[in-house]
Amino acid sequence: MHQLTKTDFIQYLNCPESLWLLKNKPEDFPKGEFSLFLEKLIKEGYEVEEYAQKLFPNAIKLPDFGSAELTKQEIDKGNTQFFQATFVTEKGVFARIDILEKKEDDTWHIYEVKSSTSIKKDKKHNHLKDACFQKYAMLENGYKVSQVSIIHLNKDYVKQGEIQPEQLLEVVNVTEEVNSIYSTVVNEINGAINYINKETINLQICSCKEKTRSNHCDSFKYFNEDIPEYSIYEIGRISAKKIIELVDQDVFAIADIPSDYKLNDKQRLQVESVRQNQPIIDSKEIENKLSSLEFPLHFIDYETYASAIPRIDGVRPHQHIPFQVSIHTMQQDGSIEHYEFLADELELPAKLIEFMEASTGKSGTFISWHASFEMSRNKDMLEMLPQYENYLAYMNNNMFDLEDIFKTDYVDYKFHGSTSIKKVLPVLLPELSYDALEVQNGTMALDVWGRLVLDDDFDGDKEEVRKNLLSYCELDTLAMVELYKYLIQDE
């Protein structure tokens, strides 16, 4: 009999077949890379738990990998508060509860600790179902649960001095919400137990075949080997409803979509690109947009650091702090100058802003890729450092998003339904590549820089790491410059 943990249960809800494969054919299950960033997230989850535990100073901390027998022994001794209490049911449901408290009426109060700033109720991960799972395991062991709460980070908390757990965290009573879905979740738990203990299942298809690409399981390709390269799942922002309709018609290739099938204008352009085997380019619209930009053009990209627990004063949980910027400035005569800044420590980004203003002044147009990110960071910095309002407001009022060109005016099926610069660049300018870089993406940059400046035991070559970070950020803005040149030459 296979054991079912809370993590297993969430995987089952997303894709039963994927969980069956993991439990019954682990050697065939795709092994995703355990990234340094994932390690960071896990570590931060433990940090949030540590602050939550400070709300219960008299609780007994059970071993991280303690047994259900040990938990029962401690309860039988008359203890009333526990961290990491463990329960296992006869059917193999395994639960480890973050914080457990016995009430005066001999019933129990379950606390689930989350490192998010809200209670998530989406299809991919539902905190209320997590809590139901924990409650089920206790009830099956003969304990009465009368209250369930979720402890999460307070999104409005701003660190000022020593962190006070009562201010950092919110304790939300979700008992009624848990009770309202409990019977449904119990049926799902029983379904999961039965499913993972099946001897065989159909290995030629999984439930994700009727879901959008962002909701596919890790083993999607294992179960669906027949999906073509340019598939319906690549159509930008296609709904699950339309995926189901097309699957029901046995349509998986974009090229096979019926000509009268209803899609929005952007999606239709992508389909046409596949059918014509070439990009769909609106040269006039591209010319209109790019010719309206005021020189000098400042191609700009931030790298940022964020953490669940704020590390410095003036910062909220998970708030991004820019620590690096690359700027390529192009004058009207085509001359280009590069400016770059990389912080030596985690601090409010006053030095970075001063560097940018000294480099660009309040002139011309700022160009970024997915500009909402840079604009949001500017708004954050304006809140942290209001003395730089004039410059940051000028940037946001004069910001152009180069990515927008590739949403409607230059559509190529070879982008695989994405307008990410990592998808566009290899198609249009394959000679510019991230492949040889040590730092491959923004997530890696965040992690590497965080270790460089915050880890006292960092044993890498600091100068080499700085060089790698600068090279990555520089390529982001150089890529924008070259794509801009490509577009104006193509007009």
N, C-alpha and C positions, 0 to 999 in steps of 0.2 A: 504493500500500500504506500502510495506517494504522500508526502506531507504537503500541506497547502499553507503557505505563509501569506501575509497581507500583500507583499510585493507580487507573489504568484497570482493572487486573486485579481489585482489590478491588471496584470498581463492577460489573464483569462477574459476579463471584461472587454479588453481591447481586441484580443484575437485568441480564441480558444485553441485553435490549431497550433499556434506558435508556442503556447505553454505546453501542450501535449508533446511537441517535438523536443522542447527543452527537458522535460521530465523523462521521456521514454527513449529518445535518441539524442542524448546530449552531444555525442560525437559529431552529429550532423547539424547541430544548431550553429548558425553563424556567430562567430566570436567577434563581437565589436571590440575595438581598441579601448582599453580602460585609460581614458585621457587624464592628463594632469588636471584639467579643468573639472572633470567629474570628481576627482579626488578632492579638489578644493570645495566643491559643493557639499560633499559628504562631511568634510571637516567643519564647514560652516554650520551644517545641520546639528552637529554635536555641540557647537558653541552656543547655538540658540537653546538647546536643551539644558546646557549648564546654567544659563541665566534663568530659565524656567524653574529649574530645581531650587534656585535661591528663594523662590516663593514658598517653598516647603522645607524650612530649615531642619525640621525634626524627622524627615523621612529617611527610611533605610535604603541605602543604595545597594541593590542586589548586583551580582556579577553580570557583566555585559552578556556573557554566554551562559548564564545560570539556567538551571533546570526548573521544570514545573514542580518537581518534588521539593526543591529548596524553597520556592515561593510558598507552597502550601505549609511547609514547616514554619516559616516566619509568620504567616497569617495565624496559624494555630497557636503561636506563642502570645498572641494578643496585640501584635503590632498593627498600626492603622494607616501608615503612609509608606509608600514604596516607589522607588524608581526601578524601571525595567522588570516589573512583575511578569512572570511567564506562565502561560496556560496552554495545554494541549488537550484536544478532545479525542474521544475514542475513534473518530473518523479521520484523525490526522490533521485537524486544523490547528495551526501553531500561531499563537499571538504573544507578542512581547509589548506590554503597555508602558508608555513613556512615564506616566505618573498615575498612581492609583491611591485613592483615599477612602477609608472606611468612615461612614457617617454614624451619627449617634443611634440611628434606628437599625443598625447592623446591615444596612444596604451600602452599595459602593458607588463611588464617583470616579469615572474614567476621564483622564485628561490626555488628549492627543496634542503633541507639540509640532508645529509647522514653522518652517523658516520663511514662509511667504508672508506678504503683508495683507492677506485677505483669506477668506475661506473659499477654496476652489470647489466648484460644482460642475465643471465641464465634463465632457464625455471621456476625455483622455485620462483625467485623474480627479476623483471625487472624494474630498476629505470626509464628507458625511458617510460615504460607504466604507471608508477606512475605519471610522468610529464604530459603525455597525458590526464590522468584522471583529473588532476587539470585544464588543459587547457580547456577540454570539459565543465567542470562546469562553467567556466567563460564565454566561448562563448555562452552557453545556456542562460546566464543571460544578454547577449547583449554587453559584453565587447570584445574588439579586443586585442588579444594576439599576439605580433609580435616577442617576444623573450622568450626563455626558457633556464635556466641554472641550472646546478647541482653543489652544493657546497659540497665538500667532503674533508676528511683529506689528507694531503700531506704525502705520505708514506715515503718520504726521510727526513722529518722534524725531527730534533733532538733537544730536549729541552735544552736550555742553558740560564738560568736566566728566567726572566719574559716572558711568552708566548705572542708572537706577532701574532694576528689573521691572518694578511696578509701572514705570513710565515707558520702558522699551516694549513691553508686551501687553497684549489685550487678551483677556480671558472671556470667551464667548460661550454662553450656555446654548447648546444645540440639542438639548434633550428632546424637545417636541419634534424638531426636524428629523432626528434619528428615528424616533418612534414611528413617524409617519411613513418611512420607507423600509422599516426593519423587516417586515415579513417578505417583501420583495427581495431584499438583499439576502435573506436566509435561503430563499429558493435559488438565488444565483450562487451562493456558496455551495449548496448541495449539488447544483449542476456542475460546478467546477470540480468538486471531489469525484463525482461519477465520471466526468469526462477525462480527467488526467489518468484515471485508472482503467480506461478502455485498453484492450489489447491492441487494437488497430484502429486507424482512421484513414480517410481518403487523403493521400499525400499529394494529390494533383491540384488542390485548390484550397484556399483559406478564406476566411470571412472578409479579409481586407480587399478582396476583389471588387467589392461594392462600396469601397471607401475612397476618399480623395487621397492623393499621394502623401500629404503630410500626416495622415493617419495610418499609413501602412506599417505593419509590424517589421521587425528586423529580419524575419525569415520569409518576406514576401516573395523574393526571387526563387527561393527553394520550392515553394508551393505552386508558383505560377511561372513556370519556365517558358511558356508559350507566349508571353506578353511581348509584343514587338518593340523595337527600339523607340520609335516615335509613337507613343501610345496615347490614348485618351486621358490618361492620368497626368500628362504633361500640359494639358490645356490650362492656361492661366485662370485661376479662381473658379474653376468648374465646380459645381455643387455636387454633393453626394447623390442628390435626386437624379441629376443628369447622368452621373456615372452608372447608376442602377438601370436607368432607361436604356443606355447604350449597351451595357452588359447583357441585358435581357434580349437585345437584338443581335447578340453575339458580335458586337462591334468593339474591337479593341485598338485597332490602328487608326490614327487620325485620318489617314487617307481614305478610310472606309466609311467615314461619317456621311450619312445621306446629305445631299446638297440642300434639301429643304429643312434640315434639322435646325431648330431654333437655338442660336447662340448670340451672345452680345457682340458688338462691333469688334472689340479687341480679340475675342476668341475666334471670330470669323477670319480675321487677318492671319492668325496663326495657322488655321486650317488651310487657307489659300496658299500660304507659304509652302506648306507640305505638298499641296497638289501641284503647284507650279515649279517645285524643286528649286526655289530661289527666294531671296528676301523680298518682302513687300516694302517699298521705300516711297515715302511721300517727300520728295526732294524740296518741293516748294515750301511745305510747312517747316521742314528742318531749317531751310534758309531763313524763313521769317523769324523763327525763334532765336537762332544763333546770331543773326545780324542785329537783333535788338539789344544784345548784351553790350554793356558799356566797359570799355577798356580803362585801366588794366584789368585783366582777368586773373583772379586769384583762385587757383585750384587747391582746395583745402581738404584735409582729412584728419580727424582726431582718433587717437587711441585712448581708451578710458579704463579706469579700474573701478570695480564695484564689489561690495561685500555685504552679506546679510547684516552683520553687526558693524555699525559705523566705527571706523578706526580713528577718525579725527573729528574735532569739534566743528560744528556747522554743517554736518552731513546727516542725511536720513538713511534708514536701512535700504540697501540695494541701489542707492543713488550713485550714478556714474560721475567719476571725477576725471576730467581730461588730464593725462600726464604726458601726452606727446602730441605734436602737431607737425605735419609736413605741408608746405605751401610751395607750389610752383606758380610764379607770377609771369604772365605773358603780356608784353606791351603790344601796341597796335602794329609795330613794325615786325612783330614775330619774335623778338628777342625774349629770352626766358631766363629767370633767375630762381634759384631754389633756396628756400629757408626751412630750417628744421630745428625743433626743440624737443628735448627729452629730459624730464625731471629726474633729479637725483634722489628725491624722497617723496613720500606721500604727504601732500599738503594741499591747502586750497590753491587753486591754479592762478594766483595773481601773477606770478612770473611768466607763465605761459601767455596770459592775455597781454601783458606788457610787451612780450617778445613779438606777438602777432601784430599789435598796433604799430610798433616801431618798424616792422617789416612791410606792412601794407598801407598803413594810414587808413583814413576813412575816404576811400576812393574806389571807383570801379565796381566790378561785379565779383561776388564770391561764388564759386562753382563747386559743388560737391556731388557725391553719388548717394542717393537715398538721403536727400537733404534734411528730411524730418529729424534724423538722428543728430546732425550737427546743430540744427536749430533748437532742438530740445536741450542739448548740452549748453548752448548759449543762454537759454532761459534759466537753466539751473545755475550757471555761473553768475548771471545777473542777480539772482536771488542770494547767492552766497557772498558776492562781492559787488554790491550796488554802485560802487564808485566807478565801475567800468561800463555803466549803462549806455553811454553815448556810442561807444565803439561796438558793443555787442548788439545793440539795437540796429546800428547801421548795417552790420553784417546780415542780420536776419531780414531786414527790409530790402536788402540787395543780394539775395541768395537765389541761385538758379540750380535746379536739379537736373544734371545731365542724364540721369537714369530715365527721366520722363520721355526723352526722345525714343528710347527703345521699348516703350510701352505701346505707342501707337504709330510712330512715324518711321521706325526702322524695325520691322518685325521679321525675324528669321527663325524658322523652325529648328535650326541647329543650336539655338540657345536652350533648347529643351524646356520651353515654357517658363523660363526664368529671365529676369532682367538684372540679375546680380552681375557685377563687374567680373566676377570669377567665371561666369558663363559666357559673357559677351566677348571678353578680351581674347580667349583662345580661338574664337571663330574669325574675328576681324583682324587681329594682330597677333598671330601665333608666336612671333619672335619675342614678344614680351610675355614672360612666364613667371609664375610664382613657384614653379616646381623645384627650382634649385635653391630657394630660400630656406633658411633654418626656421624662421617664423612664417607660418603659412596663412594665418588668418587672425582676425581681431581677438577671438577667444584665446588663442595661443599667446598673443601679445599681452593680454591682460594677465594671464597666468604667469608667464615668464617674468614680466616686470614686477608683479606682486612678490614673487619669490626673491627677486634681485634686491628689492628695497626693504622687505619686511622680514625675511627669514634670516635670523642671526646665524644659522648653520649653513647658509648657502655656500657651496663649495665649487661653483662653476667659475669660469673665466669671465669676470664682470665686464671687462672691456669688449670681449667677444660678444657677450649678450647684448650690450648696448649697440654694438655695430649691427647685429642681426635685427634688432628692433628698428633702428634707423633705416636699414635697407628695405624692410617690409613696408614701412609707412611711406617711404619715398616712392616706392613702386606704385602704391595706390594713387598718388597724385600724378606721377608721370604717366600712368596708364590713362588717366582722364585727359591729360594734355594730348596724348597721341590719338586717343579716340576722337577728341574735338578736331584735331587736324584731319583725321580720316574723313570725318563728316563734312567739313568745309571743302575738302578736295573733291568729295563725291557729289557736291551740289550741282 
